[in-house]
Amino acid sequence: MATGFVVFGHGSSVESANDAVRQVASDAATAGGWELWETAFLEVEPRLPSAVSRLVAAGADDIFVLPYFLTLGIHLQRDLPVIAEELRQKHHVTIRIAPPLDGHSALSQILVERARA
């Protein structure tokens, strides 16, 4: 099985915000040694269906969606599962979804570092 990774953000009309997500995704792909990866957004292009299609075309049959969201809000509870199920059926691939970032111990450390700066 070839795993493809998607860093999935909300998306913004402020392009520099989307660029920041793309940079984090690129850094994570390098650090994680991900050969197959994409960045996708809920509200702007590229959207998750496009990212999954590109990963499947590149040989991925296992897709791991990494939400770049702080908390488990309505988009992760309602929207993402529906989109993921549609993509599972369309592409006949496994799609797994990681939890949002909240609860990770590094978040409090980041806040401490920002406060000290």
C-alpha positions in Angstrom: 0.0 0.0 0.0 1.2 3.5 -0.8 0.1 6.2 1.6 -0.6 9.7 0.6 -0.9 12.5 3.1 -3.1 15.6 2.9 -2.7 18.5 5.1 -6.2 19.9 5.2 -6.9 23.5 6.2 -10.0 25.7 6.2 -8.7 28.1 3.6 -8.9 31.8 3.5 -9.5 34.7 1.1 -6.2 36.0 2.4 -3.7 34.1 0.1 -0.8 34.5 2.5 -2.7 32.5 5.1 -3.1 29.6 2.6 0.6 30.0 1.7 1.4 29.5 5.4 -0.5 26.3 5.5 1.3 25.1 2.3 4.6 25.9 3.9 3.8 23.9 7.0 2.6 21.0 4.8 5.9 21.1 2.8 8.0 21.2 6.0 6.0 18.3 7.5 6.4 16.3 4.2 10.1 16.8 4.4 10.4 15.9 8.1 8.1 12.9 7.7 9.7 11.6 4.5 6.3 11.7 2.7 6.7 10.9 -1.0 3.1 11.5 -1.7 1.5 14.5 -0.2 -0.8 17.4 -1.0 -2.3 20.5 0.7 -6.0 21.0 0.4 -8.6 23.3 1.8 -12.3 23.3 2.7 -13.2 26.7 1.4 -10.7 27.5 -1.4 -8.8 25.6 -4.1 -7.3 23.1 -4.1 -10.1 21.3 -2.3 -9.8 17.8 -0.9 -11.4 16.0 -3.8 -8.7 17.4 -6.1 -5.9 16.5 -3.7 -7.1 13.0 -3.3 -7.5 12.6 -7.1 -3.9 13.6 -7.6 -2.7 11.3 -4.9 -4.6 8.3 -6.3 -3.2 9.1 -9.8 0.2 9.1 -8.3 -0.4 5.6 -6.8 -1.8 6.2 -3.3 -4.4 3.7 -2.2 -4.3 4.8 1.5 -5.0 8.5 2.2 -4.3 10.0 5.6 -5.9 13.4 6.1 -4.2 15.6 8.6 -6.5 18.4 9.7 -4.8 21.7 10.2 -7.5 22.8 12.6 -7.1 23.6 16.2 -10.3 22.1 17.5 -13.0 19.6 16.5 -15.5 22.1 15.2 -18.4 21.7 12.9 -16.3 21.4 9.7 -14.4 18.4 11.2 -17.5 16.8 12.8 -19.9 17.3 9.9 -18.2 18.3 6.6 -15.0 16.3 6.5 -16.6 12.9 7.2 -19.1 13.4 4.4 -16.4 14.5 1.9 -14.1 11.6 3.0 -16.9 9.0 2.5 -17.7 10.3 -1.0 -14.0 10.1 -1.9 -13.7 6.6 -0.5 -16.6 5.4 -2.7 -15.4 7.3 -5.8 -11.7 6.1 -5.6 -12.1 2.8 -3.7 -9.3 3.8 -1.4 -8.8 3.9 2.4 -9.2 7.4 3.9 -8.2 7.9 7.5 -8.6 11.2 9.3 -6.3 12.3 12.1 -7.7 14.3 15.1 -7.3 18.1 15.1 -4.4 19.7 16.8 -6.0 20.4 20.2 -4.8 18.2 23.0 -1.3 18.0 21.6 1.3 18.8 24.3 3.3 21.0 21.9 0.5 23.6 21.7 0.9 24.8 25.2 4.7 25.0 24.7 4.2 27.1 21.6 2.1 29.5 23.6 4.8 29.7 26.3 7.4 30.4 23.6 5.3 33.1 22.0 4.6 34.7 25.3 8.3 34.8 26.1 9.1 36.3 22.7 
